[in-house]
Amino acid sequence: MSYIFNILVIILIGIVLLVSKKYKIFLDNKIDRHKKYVGKKNSYFIGGLIVFAFLFYEAILKNDFYFLLFYFSFFVIGFCSDLKLLNNPNKRLLIQFITLLPFIVLLDIQILETRLIPIDTLLKYNVFNYFFVVFCLLVLINGSNFVDGINSLLISYVLIIFILMLINFTGFINNADSIKNLSYIVFILLIFNLFGILILGDSGSYLLSLYLGLQLIDFSNSSILISPYFVVLLLWYPCFELLFSIIRRQINGLNSYNPDTQHLHQMIYKYVSSKNNLEQNTNHFITAFIIIIYNLFSFIIAFKFYYHTDILVYLIVNNVIVYVLSYNFLKAKIR
């Protein structure tokens, strides 16, 4: 069944690509400065269409009408951004917030504990809990969109989490079959993305990260044995990428929402590119490989100690320190 499923996905991607090329639609012309920097060739932002098609199909099968609307709403927000119809970051963030909050309340999505007594006390109040979930998802969604500037980076990151979850916790995941099927799709998208043929686009990065965040919240709530910091560790990189960028821009007196080319993944890309004469897609791959391999080691340890908060907190702090030191090192080198 999975073999047939994979073939159908490849056929679907092929059809969408052919239609896109023939009619010159869904083309990412890389007008923005940060997009010109990370990609010279034109790509098609159809990754979001493929991911949404799967989530739409899953929602129909399960009669999850509210989730269907949830995913559709974020697909539309991201797609409008891809089409340059929603360029203002402030407006986009406000629309994301306005969209997230009612669905989080309607679906009663809550985070049960953080193991920080003051916050856990506040989490007992539904209003605070809902806003806290919205905040966490906003950070994840927009941080994931940041790291998607390098081909294969976000897709690989999400895929590795999916695979490790399926290997270690298949019997404890409520939506294991859905995650498995989506993993097939993500892997196929990864192959096309590696060659710069297609990109996720904002719509794809929003949907993938939203789905990942919701699944991990559900997983974390499924057992008191699972430390909430296990989820934090799995999502630390895209979230810290966003938070660090906001802090960096505030310190430098820059607009906190306008995109730039000073993120860690872009700094690594600059450094890698300066050391060789390889083609751009190869440098994208090397950059993504460096970041993914580092996180993979961290993830492997985390999956062994998913119940051990002290070890997980140590790993998170260590990752943050490595991030900051690496950033400062690369900043000095690139000068």
ZAPA-772992 format. One line per 2 residues: their letters; for each residue z, x, y of C-alpha. Coordinates in Angstrom, 2 decimals. Layout:
a = Z/X/Y ~ ... $
This chain:
ms = 0.00/0.00/0.00 ~ 0.88/2.82/2.43 $
yi = -2.51/4.47/1.68 ~ -4.38/1.31/2.67 $
fn = -2.11/0.92/5.71 ~ -2.94/4.45/6.91 $
il = -6.67/3.87/6.52 ~ -6.46/0.62/8.49 $
vi = -4.60/2.43/11.29 ~ -7.23/5.19/11.41 $
il = -10.01/2.58/11.53 ~ -8.20/0.73/14.33 $
ig = -7.77/3.91/16.36 ~ -11.41/4.83/15.78 $
iv = -12.64/1.43/16.94 ~ -10.50/1.50/20.08 $
ll = -11.69/5.03/20.87 ~ -15.34/4.11/20.43 $
vs = -14.98/1.04/22.63 ~ -13.07/3.06/25.24 $
kk = -15.75/5.76/25.37 ~ -18.64/3.33/25.43 $
yk = -17.28/1.17/28.24 ~ -15.34/3.94/30.04 $
if = -12.01/2.13/29.83 ~ -8.45/3.34/29.19 $
ld = -9.48/6.72/30.58 ~ -6.75/8.93/32.01 $
nk = -8.48/10.82/34.81 ~ -5.34/12.86/35.58 $
id = -5.35/12.09/39.27 ~ -1.66/12.95/39.64 $
rh = -0.76/16.58/40.32 ~ 1.57/16.90/37.32 $
kk = -1.09/15.44/35.00 ~ -3.77/17.80/36.27 $
yv = -1.45/20.65/35.46 ~ -0.81/19.72/31.84 $
gk = -4.29/18.52/30.96 ~ -7.82/19.25/32.19 $
kn = -9.76/17.19/29.68 ~ -9.98/13.45/30.02 $
sy = -7.99/11.57/27.40 ~ -7.65/7.90/26.54 $
fi = -4.24/6.28/26.95 ~ -4.59/4.04/23.91 $
gg = -1.49/5.24/22.06 ~ 0.51/2.43/23.63 $
li = -2.02/-0.14/22.45 ~ -1.69/1.09/18.87 $
vf = 2.12/1.12/18.94 ~ 2.23/-2.32/20.52 $
af = -0.20/-3.69/17.93 ~ 2.23/-2.60/15.21 $
lf = 5.33/-3.96/16.97 ~ 3.49/-7.23/17.65 $
ye = 2.57/-7.53/13.96 ~ 6.16/-6.76/12.88 $
ai = 7.62/-9.30/15.28 ~ 5.23/-12.00/14.05 $
lk = 6.11/-11.28/10.41 ~ 9.83/-11.52/11.14 $
nd = 9.54/-14.42/13.60 ~ 11.27/-12.27/16.22 $
fy = 9.83/-14.06/19.22 ~ 12.31/-12.54/21.67 $
fl = 11.61/-9.00/20.47 ~ 7.90/-9.73/20.74 $
lf = 8.36/-10.68/24.40 ~ 10.66/-7.68/24.88 $
yf = 8.08/-5.18/23.63 ~ 5.23/-6.98/25.36 $
sf = 7.05/-6.80/28.70 ~ 7.50/-3.05/28.48 $
fv = 3.97/-2.57/27.24 ~ 2.70/-4.40/30.33 $
ig = 4.90/-2.30/32.66 ~ 3.67/0.92/31.09 $
fc = 0.06/-0.21/30.94 ~ 0.09/-1.17/34.62 $
sd = 1.39/2.33/35.31 ~ -1.40/3.84/33.19 $
lk = -3.96/1.80/35.12 ~ -2.46/3.03/38.43 $
ll = -1.46/-0.51/39.34 ~ 2.23/0.40/39.42 $
nn = 2.44/3.89/40.86 ~ 5.65/3.62/42.86 $
pn = 8.47/5.11/40.70 ~ 11.17/3.15/42.52 $
kr = 9.43/-0.17/41.95 ~ 8.74/0.75/38.33 $
ll = 12.41/1.56/37.74 ~ 13.51/-1.68/39.39 $
iq = 11.07/-3.70/37.25 ~ 12.32/-1.91/34.13 $
fi = 15.90/-2.82/35.02 ~ 15.06/-6.45/35.78 $
tl = 13.16/-6.66/32.49 ~ 15.78/-4.92/30.33 $
lp = 18.88/-6.78/31.44 ~ 17.99/-10.36/30.39 $
fi = 16.69/-9.22/26.99 ~ 19.78/-7.10/26.34 $
vl = 21.96/-10.12/27.16 ~ 19.78/-12.59/25.25 $
ld = 19.65/-10.39/22.14 ~ 23.32/-9.43/22.57 $
iq = 22.65/-5.71/22.19 ~ 25.89/-3.83/22.71 $
il = 27.32/-0.36/22.18 ~ 30.58/-0.76/20.29 $
et = 32.24/2.54/21.09 ~ 31.91/5.91/22.78 $
rl = 35.29/7.28/21.60 ~ 36.23/7.79/25.23 $
ip = 39.19/5.48/25.81 ~ 38.45/4.53/29.47 $
id = 34.82/3.66/28.70 ~ 35.66/1.91/25.41 $
tl = 38.17/-0.23/27.28 ~ 35.45/-1.31/29.69 $
lk = 32.98/-1.87/26.84 ~ 35.17/-4.75/25.65 $
yn = 33.89/-6.67/28.66 ~ 30.42/-8.00/27.88 $
vf = 29.13/-7.64/31.43 ~ 29.99/-3.93/31.57 $
ny = 28.66/-3.39/28.05 ~ 25.28/-4.95/28.83 $
ff = 24.88/-2.88/31.99 ~ 25.92/0.25/30.10 $
vv = 23.25/-0.40/27.44 ~ 20.65/-0.97/30.15 $
fc = 21.61/2.31/31.83 ~ 21.38/4.26/28.55 $
ll = 17.99/2.78/27.68 ~ 16.62/3.41/31.17 $
vl = 17.61/7.07/30.94 ~ 16.03/7.37/27.49 $
in = 12.80/5.55/28.40 ~ 12.14/7.49/31.58 $
gs = 13.30/10.80/30.12 ~ 10.90/10.29/27.21 $
nf = 8.10/9.60/29.67 ~ 8.92/12.92/31.35 $
vd = 8.64/14.99/28.16 ~ 5.40/13.26/27.18 $
gi = 3.66/15.55/29.67 ~ 2.99/18.02/26.85 $
ns = 0.67/16.86/24.08 ~ 2.48/16.12/20.79 $
ll = 5.98/16.76/22.20 ~ 7.36/13.23/22.41 $
is = 5.44/12.05/19.35 ~ 6.78/14.95/17.26 $
yv = 10.30/14.44/18.57 ~ 10.36/10.76/17.64 $
li = 8.65/11.39/14.30 ~ 11.21/14.00/13.26 $
if = 14.07/11.61/14.02 ~ 12.37/8.85/12.03 $
il = 11.78/11.15/9.06 ~ 15.32/12.51/9.01 $
ml = 16.72/8.99/9.29 ~ 14.62/7.83/6.35 $
in = 15.55/10.86/4.23 ~ 19.28/10.65/4.87 $
ft = 20.04/6.99/5.54 ~ 17.30/4.82/4.03 $
gf = 19.80/2.51/2.32 ~ 21.85/2.04/5.48 $
in = 19.07/1.28/7.98 ~ 18.37/-2.39/8.64 $
na = 14.71/-1.81/9.48 ~ 13.86/1.06/7.12 $
ds = 10.47/-0.40/6.12 ~ 9.45/-0.92/9.74 $
ik = 10.50/2.62/10.66 ~ 8.57/3.97/7.68 $
nl = 5.40/2.12/8.65 ~ 5.71/3.10/12.29 $
sy = 6.19/6.71/11.17 ~ 2.77/6.56/9.49 $
iv = 1.23/5.34/12.72 ~ 3.03/7.94/14.83 $
fi = 1.87/10.71/12.49 ~ -1.76/9.61/12.81 $
ll = -1.40/9.38/16.59 ~ 0.04/12.90/16.52 $
if = -3.13/14.28/14.93 ~ -5.36/12.73/17.62 $
nl = -2.91/13.75/20.35 ~ -2.84/17.38/19.22 $
fg = -6.53/17.65/20.08 ~ -6.11/15.82/23.38 $
il = -8.31/12.94/22.22 ~ -5.73/10.30/23.06 $
il = -2.33/10.15/24.69 ~ 0.53/7.71/24.44 $
gd = 0.39/6.92/28.13 ~ 3.38/5.40/29.88 $
sg = 3.00/2.28/27.75 ~ 3.27/4.28/24.53 $
sy = 6.17/6.46/25.64 ~ 8.07/3.38/26.86 $
ll = 7.55/1.48/23.62 ~ 8.33/4.37/21.26 $
sl = 11.50/5.36/23.09 ~ 12.64/1.75/23.50 $
yl = 12.15/1.09/19.79 ~ 13.92/4.34/18.88 $
gl = 16.85/3.58/21.18 ~ 17.31/0.06/19.82 $
ql = 17.19/1.27/16.22 ~ 19.75/4.00/16.86 $
id = 22.12/1.61/18.64 ~ 21.90/-0.74/15.68 $
fs = 22.44/2.15/13.25 ~ 25.43/3.50/15.19 $
ns = 27.04/0.05/15.22 ~ 26.54/-0.40/11.47 $
si = 29.51/1.76/10.42 ~ 32.66/3.14/12.02 $
li = 32.01/6.37/10.11 ~ 29.01/7.16/12.32 $
sp = 30.06/9.00/15.44 ~ 28.38/7.68/18.62 $
yf = 27.79/11.33/19.52 ~ 25.42/11.55/16.58 $
vv = 23.07/9.25/18.49 ~ 23.72/11.15/21.73 $
ll = 22.72/14.38/20.02 ~ 19.50/12.89/18.64 $
lw = 18.51/11.70/22.11 ~ 20.01/14.49/24.20 $
yp = 16.75/16.27/25.08 ~ 14.71/13.54/26.81 $
cf = 17.86/12.12/28.42 ~ 19.05/15.48/29.76 $
el = 15.53/16.32/30.91 ~ 15.72/13.32/33.23 $
lf = 19.32/13.83/34.35 ~ 18.80/17.54/34.99 $
si = 15.65/16.82/37.00 ~ 17.51/14.31/39.18 $
ir = 20.33/16.80/39.82 ~ 17.85/19.64/40.48 $
rq = 15.90/17.57/42.98 ~ 19.02/16.38/44.75 $
in = 20.23/19.97/45.13 ~ 16.83/21.01/46.48 $
gl = 16.62/17.97/48.76 ~ 13.56/16.55/47.01 $
ns = 12.64/12.95/46.21 ~ 14.36/12.21/42.90 $
yn = 11.62/9.98/41.59 ~ 8.32/11.63/42.42 $
pd = 6.85/13.61/39.49 ~ 6.60/17.39/39.67 $
tq = 5.78/20.33/37.41 ~ 9.23/21.88/37.26 $
hl = 10.57/20.35/34.05 ~ 11.66/22.66/31.24 $
hq = 8.71/21.79/29.00 ~ 6.33/22.60/31.84 $
mi = 8.14/25.87/32.57 ~ 7.80/26.85/28.91 $
yk = 4.13/25.89/29.06 ~ 3.57/28.06/32.13 $
yv = 5.29/31.01/30.48 ~ 3.38/30.61/27.20 $
ss = 0.07/30.27/29.05 ~ 0.75/33.41/31.08 $
kn = 1.19/35.44/27.89 ~ -2.12/34.60/26.22 $
nl = -5.70/33.50/26.77 ~ -5.64/30.66/24.29 $
eq = -7.12/27.24/24.99 ~ -4.99/24.59/26.60 $
nt = -4.42/22.44/23.51 ~ -3.13/25.50/21.64 $
nh = -0.63/26.24/24.41 ~ 0.46/22.61/24.33 $
fi = 1.06/22.96/20.60 ~ 3.03/26.22/21.00 $
ta = 5.20/24.71/23.74 ~ 5.94/21.59/21.73 $
fi = 6.59/23.69/18.60 ~ 9.21/25.81/20.38 $
ii = 11.11/22.76/21.65 ~ 10.81/20.81/18.40 $
iy = 11.93/23.72/16.19 ~ 15.01/24.29/18.34 $
nl = 15.93/20.62/18.20 ~ 15.20/20.44/14.48 $
fs = 17.91/23.00/13.72 ~ 20.34/21.01/15.83 $
fi = 19.34/17.76/14.10 ~ 19.76/19.21/10.60 $
ia = 23.34/20.19/11.40 ~ 23.98/16.81/13.02 $
fk = 22.82/14.91/9.94 ~ 25.28/16.89/7.83 $
fy = 28.14/16.04/10.19 ~ 27.15/12.61/11.52 $
yh = 30.80/11.53/11.23 ~ 32.34/14.62/12.85 $
td = 32.64/14.04/16.61 ~ 34.01/17.51/17.43 $
il = 31.06/19.31/15.85 ~ 28.58/16.93/17.44 $
vy = 30.09/17.38/20.90 ~ 29.97/21.14/20.41 $
li = 26.26/20.91/19.53 ~ 25.52/18.75/22.56 $
vn = 27.34/21.14/24.91 ~ 25.59/24.10/23.29 $
nv = 22.20/22.43/23.76 ~ 22.90/21.73/27.42 $
iv = 23.94/25.36/28.00 ~ 20.83/26.65/26.22 $
yv = 18.69/24.28/28.30 ~ 20.14/25.44/31.63 $
ls = 20.03/29.14/30.72 ~ 16.45/28.83/29.45 $
yn = 15.39/27.00/32.59 ~ 16.88/29.62/34.90 $
fl = 15.39/32.45/32.82 ~ 11.92/30.93/32.91 $
ka = 12.19/30.10/36.60 ~ 12.94/33.75/37.35 $
ki = 10.15/34.99/35.07 ~ 7.49/32.66/36.42 $
r = 8.16/33.73/40.00 $
